[in-house]
Amino acid sequence: MAKTYGRRRYSRSASKDVERAMHKRKRGTLKSGKGGKGGTVKSRKQAIAIGLSEARKKGKKVPRKRKAAEPNEPAISAGARGF
């Protein structure tokens, strides 16, 4: 049986935005922060995040950012839940 492929999670144009950000990082011209006022981006993961963020702002097909856990919310231990 042939393998079936699902829908694309990221649009092709979103991939181009990430590719452009990676290229800028490689040349040392990618900046972080609002309006590029921050420091030079050295991290590969940060460059990808910037590319995806730019794609989101342009309205391209990119999944929503994952919500981080609240920093002041205490973690529930297994004992507290009654397990």
C-alpha positions, 0 to 999 in steps of 0.5 A, a space after each residue: 500500500 502506498 504511503 499517504 501524505 498529509 497536508 503541509 504544516 508550514 506553507 512554502 512561502 513560510 519556509 522561504 522566510 525561515 531560509 532567508 533568516 538562516 541566510 542572514 544569520 550565516 552572514 551575521 546580519 540577523 538582529 534580534 529584538 524589536 526593529 532589529 535593535 538587539 544583538 546579532 543572532 548566533 543561535 540556529 534555533 533563534 534564527 528559525 524562530 525569527 523566520 517563523 515569527 516574520 511569516 506569522 506576521 505576514 499571515 502565512 500558514 504557520 502553526 500557532 506558538 506553543 503556550 509556555 506554562 505559567 511561571 508562578 503556577 505550582 506544579 501538581 505532584 502525583 500525591 496531590 492528585 490522589 494517584 
